[in-house]
Amino acid sequence: MDNMFDKLLHLPLFQGVSQERLSETVEKVPFHFLKFKRGDKIIDKGDKCTHVRFIISGKVKMTYESRKLKFSISHELTAPEVIAPDYLFGLDTSYPFTLRAIDECGILQVSKNDYVTMLQSDKVFVYNILNYLSRNSQMFKSQMLNAEQVTVTERLVMTVAAFTTQKSQNIVLEFRQRDLCRILGARRPALITTIEELTSKELIEVPNNSSIIISDRKKLLDCLRDVQ
Amino acid sequence: MDNMFDKLLHLPLFQGVSQERLSETVEKVPFHFLKFKRGDKIIDKGDKCTHVRFIISGKVKMTYESRKLKFSISHELTAPEVIAPDYLFGLDTSYPFTLRAIDECGILQVSKNDYVTMLQSDKVFVYNILNYLSRNSQMFKSQMLNAEQVTVTERLVMTVAAFTTQKSQNIVLEFRQRDLCRILGARRPALITTIEELTSKELIEVPNNSSIIISDRKKLLDCLRDVQ
């Protein structure tokens, strides 16, 4: 059980909460622990986000797919991590991605209503979720106000940033080149220049014409700051 | 005082709270009421966001300016409205805009810490702020996943959407055309086509080569949904 508490205290939305408070919370609020086998679908695109969900063991793959074009972006998340808490509230509370277990993994879930009860039990919970959500909201505006030029490269990096999180690993974009051009509002030559530049800086890998792999998200996002 | 309660209950983050709970809150949490004269600067760019602030009477003008380029976007907000609560938390808690009183206006402010106390007193407060912040976070991803093509028009509309809110009025963009091209990552001919199209649909007005006026934000954003 100590080991479990330790894990919970490392979850993004639980950070900074005292062990005492956490054990009080666990007594009051129903925590559901689920197990998934390798390859299992944990969340299907369109599922309602009724619970805040955490990965407490193992690794998952989150995949977003364009509805109209051949374009997808996937990334891996390793425990301890929270799963897209930005779909718990707001206009759209359906998950727009699928989530699969890469290897055996444990998920903790707390219903939306119980989570709000948790938020009321300790300010630290409140600070954590508000910080998490505000960061996303600030990013786009900040980028637009600081940019000297929003190039195809910047639009590509901003797109990667928006669909992934700080701890995302092994980010993979799969696309038909014409469709990636449409998503980025770019002409083919500009896209090719962008891909060549980022490849030469070792920020992306390009195994073929229809995919891009990003192994170090932070390094890619730093390149955005360089151009500012 | 009844009139004041009535005003408070219409503030975006207070909606749905019972009058009883609100009066309990006002007794416990320090609410500061400030008055500003026409033309007064209420918030300066770079000011720390230490309080959640609401417009309870009058009208204000919020202006964002690019740091490097000649590009600004301003809009008017009329009471009752909350002022950019997305800067209270997150990575950057400095306001990136200036806020001026258009006519005499009243501002209510609650310190960040007291606001978190309020959140803990009633779930409705929590739902309101989480809904507000999640909406911003979802918008960019939703647009990218639904688009058949992210054109210059869509990038312009998304930029307007990101910097304004549902109740924004009289939205004005001022720019050097070359710089707006840089912000949108567009060539000049594409920008001109976009401006002509939106003008002919009466979604924007173009008093001169360096400004755009949007009088109906909702109508402009609906045009985004049409192309999806």
Boltz contact constraints between the chains, C-beta under 6 A:
constraints:
  - contact:
      token1: [A, 66]
      token2: [B, 145]
      max_distance: 6.0
  - contact:
      token1: [A, 67]
      token2: [B, 145]
      max_distance: 6.0
  - contact:
      token1: [A, 67]
      token2: [B, 146]
      max_distance: 6.0
  - contact:
      token1: [A, 68]
      token2: [B, 148]
      max_distance: 6.0
  - contact:
      token1: [A, 86]
      token2: [B, 134]
      max_distance: 6.0
  - contact:
      token1: [A, 86]
      token2: [B, 137]
      max_distance: 6.0
  - contact:
      token1: [A, 89]
      token2: [B, 130]
      max_distance: 6.0
  - contact:
      token1: [A, 89]
      token2: [B, 131]
      max_distance: 6.0
  - contact:
      token1: [A, 89]
      token2: [B, 134]
      max_distance: 6.0
  - contact:
      token1: [A, 90]
      token2: [B, 131]
      max_distance: 6.0
  - contact:
      token1: [A, 90]
      token2: [B, 134]
      max_distance: 6.0
  - contact:
      token1: [A, 90]
      token2: [B, 135]
      max_distance: 6.0
  - contact:
      token1: [A, 90]
      token2: [B, 138]
      max_distance: 6.0
  - contact:
      token1: [A, 91]
      token2: [B, 135]
      max_distance: 6.0
  - contact:
      token1: [A, 92]
      token2: [B, 138]
      max_distance: 6.0
  - contact:
      token1: [A, 96]
      token2: [B, 145]
      max_distance: 6.0
  - contact:
      token1: [A, 116]
      token2: [B, 123]
      max_distance: 6.0
  - contact:
      token1: [A, 116]
      token2: [B, 126]
      max_distance: 6.0
  - contact:
      token1: [A, 119]
      token2: [B, 126]
      max_distance: 6.0
  - contact:
      token1: [A, 120]
      token2: [B, 120]
      max_distance: 6.0
  - contact:
      token1: [A, 123]
      token2: [B, 116]
      max_distance: 6.0
  - contact:
      token1: [A, 126]
      token2: [B, 116]
      max_distance: 6.0
  - contact:
      token1: [A, 126]
      token2: [B, 119]
      max_distance: 6.0
  - contact:
      token1: [A, 130]
      token2: [B, 89]
      max_distance: 6.0
  - contact:
      token1: [A, 131]
      token2: [B, 89]
      max_distance: 6.0
  - contact:
      token1: [A, 131]
      token2: [B, 90]
      max_distance: 6.0
  - contact:
      token1: [A, 133]
      token2: [B, 133]
      max_distance: 6.0
  - contact:
      token1: [A, 133]
      token2: [B, 134]
      max_distance: 6.0
  - contact:
      token1: [A, 133]
      token2: [B, 137]
      max_distance: 6.0
  - contact:
      token1: [A, 134]
      token2: [B, 86]
      max_distance: 6.0
  - contact:
      token1: [A, 134]
      token2: [B, 89]
      max_distance: 6.0
  - contact:
      token1: [A, 134]
      token2: [B, 90]
      max_distance: 6.0
  - contact:
      token1: [A, 134]
      token2: [B, 133]
      max_distance: 6.0
  - contact:
      token1: [A, 135]
      token2: [B, 90]
      max_distance: 6.0
  - contact:
      token1: [A, 135]
      token2: [B, 91]
      max_distance: 6.0
  - contact:
      token1: [A, 136]
      token2: [B, 137]
      max_distance: 6.0
  - contact:
      token1: [A, 137]
      token2: [B, 86]
      max_distance: 6.0
  - contact:
      token1: [A, 137]
      token2: [B, 133]
      max_distance: 6.0
  - contact:
      token1: [A, 137]
      token2: [B, 136]
      max_distance: 6.0
  - contact:
      token1: [A, 137]
      token2: [B, 137]
      max_distance: 6.0
  - contact:
      token1: [A, 138]
      token2: [B, 90]
      max_distance: 6.0
  - contact:
      token1: [A, 138]
      token2: [B, 92]
      max_distance: 6.0
  - contact:
      token1: [A, 140]
      token2: [B, 140]
      max_distance: 6.0
  - contact:
      token1: [A, 140]
      token2: [B, 162]
      max_distance: 6.0
  - contact:
      token1: [A, 141]
      token2: [B, 162]
      max_distance: 6.0
  - contact:
      token1: [A, 145]
      token2: [B, 66]
      max_distance: 6.0
  - contact:
      token1: [A, 145]
      token2: [B, 67]
      max_distance: 6.0
  - contact:
      token1: [A, 145]
      token2: [B, 96]
      max_distance: 6.0
  - contact:
      token1: [A, 146]
      token2: [B, 67]
      max_distance: 6.0
  - contact:
      token1: [A, 148]
      token2: [B, 68]
      max_distance: 6.0
  - contact:
      token1: [A, 149]
      token2: [B, 182]
      max_distance: 6.0
  - contact:
      token1: [A, 150]
      token2: [B, 183]
      max_distance: 6.0
  - contact:
      token1: [A, 150]
      token2: [B, 185]
      max_distance: 6.0
  - contact:
      token1: [A, 151]
      token2: [B, 185]
      max_distance: 6.0
  - contact:
      token1: [A, 162]
      token2: [B, 140]
      max_distance: 6.0
  - contact:
      token1: [A, 162]
      token2: [B, 141]
      max_distance: 6.0
  - contact:
      token1: [A, 182]
      token2: [B, 149]
      max_distance: 6.0
  - contact:
      token1: [A, 183]
      token2: [B, 150]
      max_distance: 6.0
  - contact:
      token1: [A, 185]
      token2: [B, 150]
      max_distance: 6.0
  - contact:
      token1: [A, 185]
      token2: [B, 151]
      max_distance: 6.0
